């Protein structure tokens, strides 16, 4: 069925060996999840969010990679869709969240600098009645102060239950979290929602920046988005930025944070810690090379 949907103009598909292999691959990934969690095979990476005005790291997004016991690295694009389809993604979301909490607690105990970290929460999580209570309890257990944890949810959540969503955002704020909308622009969200939805951050999808340097219409659109949400007190993050020219343009538009390879790729925890302690451009280069995958 998926093959048919992905082939425009087709209403049938031949079952072949590649489809069979893909089905078995997905079954294998889903079956391995529990043992992989228990074995600590899922690794949290951090991608810095940088101020275009100072060049300093202001925060980071927690991402996840799967390094199997055989040493193979499985990227999120392969396993996350499977976990979502099998309704397993909530377990992984919570695992990553608790890893981030434990890490921040350790840094605080060591007297180290702790910057805010955003964690992704799947659409399915918002269907759980005890979602906020569960996350707030984990945060409380690690005694983390308000402002260090940001909950990211995709714009697709906006279509499910508007009243439920606004209530969740208010509950998260009361528990000391900030909230952000991720991948804005992939779907059909309206900027008018910011009138009633009290989120703190808007992450603009990389799709908007692919032609930013060449297309004036793209520049006008991005600038309009940034200026409008600023009036509601919402900060903006530009995702997938790869060139300094893009950074310069976004700086002129008053975008708050840049996330992308122009500054840093996602780094494993130790690499990110070293980066926060670095003192020279050469050190940064060495860290990035050491963390290459």
C-alpha positions, 0 to 999 in steps of 0.5 A: 500500500505504501508503495502505491501511495508513493507512485503517482498515477498508480493504483497497483504495485507488484510485490517483489523482493525489495518490498519483501526485504523492506518489510522484514527490515521494518519487522526486525527494527521494531522487534529489536527496540526493547533490547536496544533500549535495555542495552543502551544502543540509542545514543543522544546527540546534540546540535547547537543553536547559535546566535547569529549576532555573537556566534555563541552557542545558546542552546541545543537540540537533542537528537538520537542515533542507534548504534547497534551491538555490531557497531552499525549506525542506524540513522533516525530516518530509518527507525523513527518511521517504524517506531511511529507506525508501531506506536513505539515512539513514545518509549524512545521519546521518554528515554531521550528525555530522561538521558538529557535530564540526567546529563543536565543534572550531572553538569549542575552537580559538577558546577558546569555551564548548563544550556537549554536543550530541546527534546522532540515529542512525537504526535502520539505522545500528545494523545496520552492523558498523562504526558505532561504529568510523566515528563514533569515528574521526571524533571522534578526527580532530577531537580532541574530548574525552569528554563533548561528544557524545551518540548518540541512538537511538530506542526501536525499536532495542531490539527488533532485537538486545538483545545487539548493542545493549548491546555498542554502548552499551559500545563508545560509552562506551569511545570517549567518547560518552554515549548516550540513548534518544529518543522514549521512550513512542512504542512499547512499551519496558519500563522494566525494560530500564534494569536491563541497558542502560547508557544515560545519558539518557532522553528522554521523548516529548512525547506524555506531556505533552500532558495533563500539566496536567489529567490526574493519571494522566499526572502520576503516570506521568511522575513514576514514570518519572523517579523510577525511572530516576533510581535507575539514574543515568539523567538525563531530558529532557522533550521538546516542553514548551510552558508554564511550568506544565509546567516547574514540574511537571517541576521538582518531579518532578526532571526534569533537562532541558527541551527545547521551545518554552517556552524555545527553538525549534531555531536555526541554528548562528550563532543558537545561538552568539549565544544562548550569548553573549547577556547580556540577555533582550532579546538573546534575543528579538532572536535568536529573531526573527531566526532565525524561519522 
